[in-house]
């Protein structure tokens, strides 16, 4: 889960306790910089911080100026150049530039956007919050998007599902394994943090709230089970749907769905055969090819963490 979620929780705790806090975020960068847009840091009224804007002289100066803004109850955007003043003694100076927004949040502020972002992120749904700053003109508002841990629904707890689950956890997915065999989908084979859902596979998949942060991998024990699992998720707003199998099997399943009236645009979104073509033969190799495709799709679809600026009426 995004570090920004912890920062938002800490912000709410500070303000709910009646204390001012400054929420800082990298809004723009150019050239080589220690952090990318979307990186966040909280500066408390006692000058303590949570999070990082990249360390070094820039972070120290941003912290000092944010603390000054806390005293004034003001918000601002700060411009920095990575020169010898801000790069730090051990930092390679590459001439980069950073724009950092500082938004002071007071107990009287409307905390609804921050609470909404926390709630959305905890449900692993797309989440963002506004950050309003002034810079040589009227206030402008940016949207800071949280980097949410993607959910990977694996239909099938067999050998391939097991290998995919272990690898995907290491690569930052929240994994949920679905199977109707309690002994195969046991806690011994799928320890925490992997979740297990035991029951009829299509029914469990239909009950799960699929959203744009959800990846689905179908690796059940048979052709008919694959078809039923695919029917349960096709047409829903998943980020990715993939089904393991040969070209012949994929064609048979997808042609059947087409004949049943499933729209062509939904069928075209199904990745099958699944996986990056690396010539995989063994189960671990197959798992590598599948998870590589998931990572490829995840990174290709990743949206910028900062959008805007817009008018200060973003809601």
C-alpha positions in Angstrom: 0.0 0.0 0.0 1.2 3.5 -0.8 3.3 5.4 1.9 1.0 8.3 1.2 -1.9 6.4 2.8 0.1 6.4 6.1 0.8 10.1 5.7 -2.9 10.9 5.2 -3.8 8.8 8.3 -1.2 10.7 10.3 -2.5 14.0 8.9 -6.0 13.2 10.0 -4.8 12.2 13.5 -2.9 15.5 13.9 -5.8 17.7 12.7 -8.5 15.7 14.6 -6.4 16.4 17.7 -6.6 20.1 17.1 -3.1 20.6 15.6 -2.0 22.2 12.4 -0.1 20.1 9.9 1.6 20.8 6.6 1.1 18.3 3.7 3.9 18.5 1.2 4.0 16.9 -2.2 6.3 16.9 -5.2 4.2 18.5 -8.0 6.6 18.8 -10.9 10.1 17.7 -11.7 12.5 18.3 -14.6 15.8 16.6 -15.2 17.4 14.3 -12.6 15.7 14.5 -9.2 15.7 12.4 -6.0 11.9 11.9 -6.1 9.2 11.8 -8.7 5.9 13.8 -8.7 3.5 12.4 -6.1 6.0 11.9 -3.3 4.6 13.2 -0.1 5.8 14.3 3.4 3.9 15.5 6.4 5.4 18.2 8.6 3.9 18.4 12.1 3.6 21.4 14.4 6.4 20.0 16.5 8.6 20.0 13.4 8.6 16.2 13.2 8.1 14.7 9.7 6.7 11.5 8.1 7.6 10.5 4.6 10.2 11.8 2.3 10.7 14.2 -0.6 14.0 12.7 -1.5 16.3 13.6 1.4 19.2 16.0 1.2 19.3 19.7 1.1 16.0 20.0 -0.8 14.0 18.1 1.8 15.7 20.0 4.7 14.8 23.3 3.1 11.3 22.2 2.2 10.8 21.1 5.8 12.1 24.5 7.2 9.8 26.5 4.9 6.8 24.3 5.5 7.3 24.9 9.3 7.4 28.6 8.6 4.1 28.3 6.6 2.6 26.4 9.5 3.2 29.4 11.7 1.6 31.7 9.1 -1.3 29.3 8.4 -0.5 29.7 4.7 0.1 27.4 1.7 2.6 27.8 -1.1 4.5 26.1 -3.9 8.3 26.0 -3.6 10.8 25.9 -6.5 14.2 24.2 -6.1 17.1 23.7 -8.4 19.5 20.7 -7.7 22.6 22.7 -7.4 25.4 22.6 -4.8 23.2 24.4 -2.3 20.4 21.8 -2.4 22.0 18.7 -3.8 23.9 17.7 -0.7 27.6 16.8 -0.4 27.1 13.2 -1.5 24.5 13.9 -4.3 25.4 13.9 -8.0 24.4 17.4 -9.2 22.5 17.0 -12.5 20.7 20.3 -12.8 17.3 19.0 -12.0 14.4 21.1 -10.8 11.6 20.3 -8.4 8.3 22.1 -7.5 7.0 21.2 -4.1 3.5 22.1 -2.9 2.9 22.8 0.8 -0.7 22.8 1.9 -1.3 23.7 5.6 -4.3 21.9 7.0 -6.0 23.4 10.1 -8.6 21.9 12.5 -11.3 24.0 10.8 -10.4 22.7 7.4 -12.8 20.4 5.4 -11.2 17.0 5.9 -13.7 15.2 3.7 -11.3 14.8 0.7 -8.6 13.2 2.9 -11.1 10.9 4.7 -12.5 9.9 1.3 -9.0 9.1 -0.1 -8.2 7.0 2.9 -11.4 5.0 2.7 -11.0 4.5 -1.1 -7.4 3.3 -0.6 -8.3 1.0 2.2 -10.8 -0.7 -0.2 -7.9 -0.9 -2.7 -9.8 1.4 -5.1 -8.4 4.4 -7.0 -7.9 7.2 -4.6 -6.8 10.9 -4.7 -6.9 14.1 -2.7 -6.6 17.8 -3.6 -3.6 19.9 -2.8 -4.2 23.6 -3.1 -1.3 26.1 -3.3 -0.5 29.6 -4.5 2.3 30.5 -6.8 2.5 33.9 -8.4 -1.2 34.2 -8.7 -4.6 32.8 -7.4 -4.7 29.5 -5.7 -4.6 26.4 -7.9 -5.4 22.8 -7.0 -3.6 19.7 -8.0 -4.8 16.1 -7.6 -2.4 13.8 -5.8 -3.2 10.2 -6.7 -2.3 7.4 -4.3 -0.3 4.4 -5.7 -2.7 1.6 -4.6 -1.5 -2.0 -4.3 -3.2 -3.9 -7.2 -5.4 -6.9 -6.3 -4.6 -10.2 -8.1 -7.5 -12.6 -8.2 -6.2 -16.1 -9.1 -8.9 -18.6 -10.1 -7.4 -21.9 -9.4 -5.1 -23.1 -6.5 -3.2 -25.8 -8.4 0.5 -25.9 -9.2 0.5 -22.9 -11.5 -1.8 -20.8 -9.3 0.4 -21.6 -6.3 3.6 -20.5 -8.2 2.0 -17.4 -9.5 0.7 -16.4 -6.1 4.1 -16.7 -4.4 5.8 -14.7 -7.1 3.1 -12.0 -7.4 3.2 -11.3 -3.6 7.0 -10.6 -3.9 6.3 -8.1 -6.7 3.8 -6.0 -4.8 0.3 -7.6 -5.6 -2.3 -8.3 -3.0 -3.1 -11.9 -3.9 -6.5 -13.6 -3.4 -6.7 -17.3 -4.4 -10.1 -18.8 -5.3 -10.8 -22.5 -5.4 -13.5 -24.9 -4.4 -11.0 -27.4 -2.8 -10.1 -26.5 0.7 -7.3 -29.0 0.9 -5.6 -27.6 -2.3 -6.2 -24.0 -1.2 -4.9 -24.6 2.3 -3.2 -22.1 4.5 -0.1 -24.3 4.5 0.2 -23.8 0.7 -1.0 -20.2 0.7 0.1 -18.5 3.9 -0.5 -14.9 4.7 -0.5 -12.3 3.3 -2.2 -14.3 0.6 -6.0 -14.4 1.0 -7.9 -17.6 0.4 -11.6 -17.8 -0.8 -13.0 -21.3 -0.6 -16.2 -22.0 -2.6 -17.6 -22.3 -6.0 -15.2 -20.4 -8.2 -17.7 -18.6 -10.5 -19.8 -17.6 -7.5 -16.9 -16.3 -5.5 -15.7 -14.3 -8.5 -19.1 -12.8 -9.1 -19.4 -11.7 -5.4 -16.0 -10.0 -5.5 -16.1 -6.2 -6.2 -13.9 -6.0 -9.3 -12.6 -2.6 -10.2 -9.9 -0.9 -12.2 -7.3 -2.0 -9.7 -8.1 -5.7 -10.1 -6.1 -8.2 -12.1 -7.7 -11.6 -12.8 -5.7 -14.8 -13.7 -7.7 -17.9 -14.6 -5.6 -21.1 -14.1 -8.2 -23.7 -13.0 -8.0 -27.4 -13.4 -10.1 -27.8 -16.6 -11.6 -26.3 -19.7 -15.1 -26.0 -18.3 -13.9 -24.4 -15.0 -12.0 -21.9 -17.0 -15.0 -21.0 -19.1 -17.2 -20.6 -16.1 -14.6 -18.4 -14.3 -14.2 -16.2 -17.4 -18.0 -15.8 -17.7 -18.0 -14.5 -14.1 -15.5 -11.7 -14.8 -15.7 -10.8 -18.4 -17.2 -7.4 -19.1 -16.5 -6.2 -15.6 -14.1 -3.2 -15.0 -10.9 -5.3 -14.3 -7.6 -3.8 -15.2 -6.5 -7.2 -16.7 -8.1 -10.6 -17.4 -6.0 -13.5 -18.5 -6.7 -17.2 -19.0 -4.0 -19.9 -19.3 -4.2 -22.5 -22.1 -3.2 -23.3 -25.6 -4.3 -21.2 -28.6 -6.8 -23.9 -29.5 -8.3 -24.0 -26.0 -8.5 -20.2 -25.9 -10.2 -20.0 -29.3 -12.7 -22.7 -28.2 -13.6 -20.8 -25.0 -13.8 -17.4 -26.6 -15.7 -18.6 -29.6 -18.2 -20.1 -27.2 -18.7 -16.8 -25.4 -19.0 -15.0 -28.7 -21.7 -17.4 -29.8 -23.5 -16.8 -26.5 -23.7 -13.1 -27.3 -20.7 -11.6 -25.4 -19.7 -8.4 -27.1 -16.6 -8.5 -29.2 -14.9 -5.6 -27.3 -15.2 -7.6 -24.1 -13.7 -10.7 -25.6 -10.9 -8.7 -27.1 -9.8 -7.6 -23.7 -9.1 -11.2 -22.6 -5.4 -12.1 -22.6 -5.2 -15.8 -23.7 -2.9 -17.6 -24.0 -1.6 -15.8 -21.0 2.0 -14.8 -20.3 5.0 -13.3 -22.0 6.3 -15.7 -24.6 9.6 -16.8 -23.0 9.5 -20.4 -24.1 8.4 -21.5 -20.6 8.0 -25.3 -19.9 8.2 -25.9 -16.2 5.6 -24.6 -13.7 8.0 -21.9 -12.2 8.8 -20.8 -15.7 5.1 -20.5 -16.6 4.6 -18.5 -13.4 7.4 -16.1 -14.4 5.9 -15.6 -17.8 2.4 -14.9 -16.4 3.6 -12.5 -13.7 5.9 -10.7 -16.1 2.9 -10.0 -18.3 1.0 -8.7 -15.2 3.9 -6.3 -14.3 4.2 -5.2 -17.9 0.5 -4.4 -18.0 0.5 -2.7 -14.6 3.4 -0.4 -15.5 2.0 0.4 -18.9 -1.3 1.4 -17.4 0.2 3.3 -14.5 -1.2 6.9 -14.5 0.8 9.9 -13.3 0.5 10.5 -9.5 -0.1 14.2 -10.0 -2.7 15.8 -12.2 -3.6 19.5 -12.7 -3.5 22.2 -11.8 -7.1 23.0 -12.0 -9.3 25.7 -10.5 -9.5 25.6 -6.7 -13.1 24.1 -6.9 -11.9 20.5 -7.5 -14.3 18.1 -5.8 
